[in-house]
Amino acid sequence: MALLQIAEPGQSSAPHEHRIAIGIDLGTTHSLVATVLSGKAKVLNDQQGRVLLPSIVHYSHNNTQYGDEAKAFITTDPKNTIVSVKRFMGRSAADIKFQHPYTLVGEANEMPAFETAQGRKTPVEISAEILKQLKDRAESSLNNPVNGAVITVPAYFDEAQRQATRDAAQLAGLNVLRLLNEPTAAAVAYGLDQETNLAHDQNYVIYDLGGGTFDVSILRFSQGVFEVLATGGHTALGGDDLDRLIVKWAKKQLNVETLDDAEYAHFIVSARKAKEALSDAESVELKVLDQSLTLDRASFEEIIKVALDKTISVCKRVMRDAKLELDDIKNVVLVGGSTRSYAVQKAVREVFNQEPLCTINPDEVVAIGASITANQLIGNSKDGSLLLDVTPLSLGLETMGGLVERLISRNTAIPVARRQEFTTYQDGQTAMLIHVVQGERDLVEHCRSLGRFVLHGIPPMTAGQARIEVTFQVDADGLLTVAAKETTSGIHAQIDIKPSYGLSDADTERLLIDGFKYAEEDKNLRHLQETKVEAKRELEALEQALKADAQLLSTDQLAQLQQTKAKLEVQLETTDIKAIEQAVEQLKIHSDAFAAARMNQHIDAALKGTKLDDWSNSDK
């Protein structure tokens, strides 16, 4: 298995120049930034000495507040106070099924935008605001500009969510060195602080429960090599969900059916305080709607059991994927602020039969690992550490019948490239639509569409003779490039997969210079062009056939064929795809009968003058 070396000596342009690199943990509830100073990773604080920046942005008509300053508006102006924006990143409106106080705009299959006092704000733009605050904090603390950053993402983030994160970073003015999986960052933070010359390999479970996402990864540490054996998780499961479960319980206790936005915000704040207080107390008072409820540890554990059971189920599946038993696990590393909860620690302790490791602050460990990686990538460190990461979901393309052909299976080490040959399914086919998908199901309709492109110019051949070589390549960030090549002619096409995660054309021009302009329109144009190419090929083949064998048709048959042919030619001047397809189908009714007559004539000609003895003696 090939290894990726993430540090090369001498990368700095000047041998004695220390370039500034930072690691950023862009979290659902809190974010923070770290860097390496004098060989030691350190989290950076703001002017008030605060390390954690709440991932909150408040938009008023003439001002924007961030972090702690924005937190005060959660209950007073919830519609304009965006919290947990990470849960909206790279997701369509149809994916967002949890309660929230926001007015969202956009189509069901697009990433929605928030309607705020300052107008439309996309999740990418809001995340960029948070990243900009962290960048400014680092430059203020270090009195130097930042040269590069490693930004962490949940291991189970798909292509759309990763690309949205990269776009937000570029919008914030950051040079992205790498997107690094959060569990892998935690492994870097712990692994570089421990002995690596052990006699035997050591397997660790990284249990990462943040504010809005959950990841679990199994990593093997051996001779300075960090290898991710398997990973799994949930992009919509975290501390926020524990808070919502408490709110659901409180509503039931108080016989409350619905809450307005302000009441819901109050409930969430009270639930979060109660959850945190239960780590030190046996019971707490929950004050909502001018009433008090008592929440004890036993009730709390029962309330959140459904969420914790989901995390344990993922842990067991990842253990099976890695082909490991409990005895093979050296230790369990806790990451994420939600692992501070005694209930979470208790659940982990019971399932793995050991005390979990939490020697580095779980809020800071991801940022620390990211800063160590950034320091290596920027060229400041000559540490020879190696890192293997994996793809979280399978990648493949659509084949005939709407089936998925997987080229890269989940939990494959990256960077990776896979190549496979395909062929045409129609005689004379000169174009092929490559549809790239991600997921574990066998049908395309059950997977996520990542992108489409067309390979034009395939030499016309009999169906099955063309050789189309498709290559999938995943880089160290987990971002995908797909290329297709016809091997006899050498024609090729490729696409960097940047899923259409919902930016409108206006948002694209305004926010992301290198984003996806007119993505939906381009997709429709490709579809239209492909339909026209297929229809024109049908007409050209028919025209050639009529020149050769028009005498096989009766006068009525020829008139009907010419009539349907003319209707299709008229429709090809329009952009109505359905009308073009219907005209093709009408033409096929008559052209198929013509093709059958031509086939019969050619068979008759081939067999004319042949005797039975010619066939029976042919092998003698």
Secondary structure, DSSP 8 states (H G I E B T S, - for coil): ---EE---TT-SSSTT----EEEEE--SSEEEEEEEETTEEEE---TTS---EESEEEE-SS-EEEHHHHHTTTTTSGGGEEE-GGGGTT--GGG--S--S--EES-TTS--EEEETTEEE-HHHHHHHHHHHHHHHHHHHHTS---EEEEEE-TT--HHHHHHHHHHHHHTT--EEEEEEHHHHHHHHHHTTS----SS-EEEEEEEE-SS-EEEEEEEEETTEEEEEEEEEETT-SHHHHHHHHHHHHHHHTT-----HHHHHHHHHHHHHHHHHTTT-SEEEEEETTEEEEEEHHHHHHHTHHHHHHHHHHHHHHHHHHT--GGGEEEEEEESGGGGSHHHHHHHHHHHTS--B--S-TTTHHHHHHHHHHHHHTT------EEEEE-SS-EEEEETTTEEEEEE-TT-EESEEEEEEE--SSTT--EEEEEEEESSSSBGGGSEEEEEEEEE------TT---EEEEEEE-TTS-EEEEEEETTT--EEEEE-----S--HHHHHHH-TTS-TTHHHHHHHHHHHHHHHHHHHHHHHHHHHHHHHGGGS-HHHHHHHHHHHHHHHHHTTS--HHHHHHHHHHHHHHHHHHHHHHHHHHHHHHHTT--HHHHHTTT-
